[in-house]
Amino acid sequence: MPVLGLPRTVWWLVLARAINRLGAFSMAFLTVLVTAGFGADTVTAGLISAAFGLATIPSRLLGGVLADRFGRRRTIVAGLTGCALAQAGIAMSGSVAMVAVFAVLLGLAFEIYEPPSQAMVADAVRPERRAQAFSLFNTALAVGGMGAGLIAAGLGRWDLRWLFVVDAVTCLACAVVIRLVLPADSPARRAADLPVDRPADRPAQRLVRRVFAPFRAEVAGAEARAVWRDRSLLVLLASGTFFALIYMQVMMALPLALTRRGLEAADAGLLSTLSAVVMVLCQPLLRRTATTLSHHAAMACGYLLLAAGLAGYAVADGLPGHLAATVVWSVGDVLMFGRSYALVADIAPEHARGRYLSVFGTSWGIATVVAPLCSTQLLDRAGPVGLWSALACTCLLLAAAQLTLIRPLLDRSAAGTAPAARSPER
């Protein structure tokens, strides 16, 4: 029975995501564990963290392949179980080398559950409600993060290894919830998605063909196109990467920027909590605007609100100003996040949603690697005013691009695509 217009499957996924996020605080302390626990230098700790971030990019792509090939629920459970094992490995590591190995393994498993869970949301919800469902999915991440900070504050004072133990337990708990309450995967697979082995193929050739065959998306009639050749998806990936870069720079640079203004770095936690509260309170607003604003109009408005909030950071000199600016950009975040994933789900063939969402999701992996470099350079060279002003101007450019470039391209692509290539309206 639907709750607030959304199927129970979505709510179970939201709950599982919140549980998983509740424990996903340990990676923020990985560098501290490497330096304080093993006596390594900060350069080594940074390299290990960077290796983890790079490993999350193929992890998300693998999640999309497995989701479309073997099923959503199986892939989610496998990914979360892999995360739990890697987290436990970090907790039990006896050397920096072991920590590095398990950190890379964790990165390779870390994003596997994202594409199948997002594809399951898109499968369960009518197109006009996808933006609300994806926004709620993002809100669960923020709400879980609020509790995660409290847990980290308590356990981190005791022993940093316990942070990774608790994270492993929450991953397993999330996997159990998914396995018990979500519908089973359909045993049938599309023949078009299955690779065909040739008698002359060597074992290695067969393995390569089976790994990469799922990325061939079959569309209407005899036409076929690869996921990576879909211009609409690549344009959304480009804009999504810029948005992810902005978002990650805000998260990573905010504590440093606050100290430059004479405030406490810990005030960033207060701003993060306020953002999560705003996202929860804005859910009814998003539901009411779902039918009145198109995805492109809503995203343009979101970029404008984000620009206004970041401009507020640029001129704010005290905590009240930063609190007000946080409210503004958080409303913009609500409008954009759900709409962007809804656009990707709309352009994806039904049997390839996992792959489309996984490709789009690589924007966050790219941002995780690039954002620290950009934000620290901007902060050192231009100060807080220059940093926030540059990000605000980027948001304005993205708002203009959404209406003048992205919308016309997607409209032309939709007009020139046969109805059978898209998922059926439900």
C-alpha angles and dihedrals in degrees: 000000000000118000115209088346095305126106121251090247089067093049092050089051090049091051092048091049091051091050091049093047090049088070100031094096100094098086090066087064097045094100090048091051092050095048102035099031100042103020095240121152124255093253091060091047091051092050091052091050091048090050089053091051093050091049091057091067097066087036092065093045090051089051091057093049094049093045094056095038105041105015141275101262095045091051094048092050092046093049095048092046090051090051091051093051092048092047090051089049091055091049092052097040117127099194143031090251091057091048090052092051094049091043090057091045089050090052091052090054099033100087100031093100095051102074096045093046091049091046090051090053091051091047093052100044132067114247094252091056099045095093091056092046094050092045090052088049089055092046090057087058092053095045092048088050091059091059091041091061092055092049091048092050090055103040094036090066090055108043127333092216090067089063089065092044092054090046090054091051093051091050090054091046090052090049091051092051091051093046095049105040109030123082117266120258118261110255092218121093128190113261088221090064095053118094119233116225118214120216092238094053118115118227091256091052091050091050093051091047092051093049097049100032094086090065090069103094114201115215137177117336117332092333117117133179133177119245091239091056095058102112093199091056093046092052091050089047091054094049091042091053092053090049091048090050090053093046095047092047090054091051095045101038100040097084091048093045091051092054089051087058093051095257129122119271087223088066086078087072090056091050091048091052091050090051091054091050091050091050091054093047092048095058094092089049091053091051092052093049094046093095100029099056127048118229091254095048092047092049092049089052089048092053090049091051090047090051091050092050093049090047086053089056089052094057100032116105100175141042096263091058092050091049092053092047090050091056091053098049092041090060088052090050091055091053095048107040098057094041095052094055091043089056091052092048090050095054095043122095107244095246092050102046093112092055094045092050092046092053091048090048093059085081088080093051091051091047092050090058100039103035097072091053095048098042096049092047092049092046094049095045102036106017126224093310093054093044096051093039092053092049091047091053090049089055091053090052091050091051090054092045091051092060102032103036114013100043095049091047094051091044091053091046092050092048092051096046122090114244091241091064092066129065115267120262113251 
